[in-house]
Amino acid sequence: MRGAKGKTKSGRRPPVKVKTASEIPILPIAVGGILVLVAIALIVFNVINTKSATVGPKPAAGIPCDNLEHTQVHYHAALQILYQGAPVAIPTDVGRLTNCFYWLHLHAESPGVIHIESPKNRTFTLGDFFKVWAASKGTPEPLDATHVSTFTLTPDQKLVIYIDHQDDKKGPQLYTGDPASIELTTHEVITLEITPPTVNPPPTFTFQSGL
């Protein structure tokens, strides 16, 4: 009779058979889950890396903050700042971040020494260094006739500048131009004095061996 197919003698349909846990393919499901997690981790990793590269330290004076120090162009100049006759400490981590180096930077083992380490030959100035200082520290670091870093000269103060090239045996020479325009050269010593008093000659600076 029609309609009786699949029924037992009692007229009832047989119960639906439910698969047991042992019959469910666990391995393919586990492998698929792991692959999904790996894919998600890769996406998150790429997003973080892309964001880090985009939001990284901004260039200063056309000088980027690179992952490695360069050696194609490598020399050193020194900077001394005097305020009312007393030396002012320059932060030794200027231009150095946890993950990169600006082409102009300082090291703790050589205070006051500007390391110029660039992949290409170009003119670097003291103004460039102050811009790197500001970018790497996140603080305003102006440099002009009435400003030196955090110092703003009062009407009774004056900025006196000396430059000692050390290779011409002339000693420190008075400089009357724009301090930001001073070109950084090998073993040059630049002294910025906020006077009075005027310290003449300025303190002697000795480069460490190997610099």
Buried (B, 14 or more C-beta within 10 A) or exposed (E): EEEEEEEEEEEEEEEEEEEEEEEEEEEEEEEEEEEEEEEEEEEEEEEEEEEEEEEBBEBBBEBBBBEEBBEEBEBBBBBBBBBEEEBBEBBBBBBBBEEBBBBBBBBEEBBBBBBBBBBEEEEBBBBBBBBBBBBBBEEEBBBEBBBBBEBEBEEEBBBBBBBBBBEEEEEBEEBEEBBBEBEBBEBBBBBBBBBEEEBEEBEEBEBEEEB
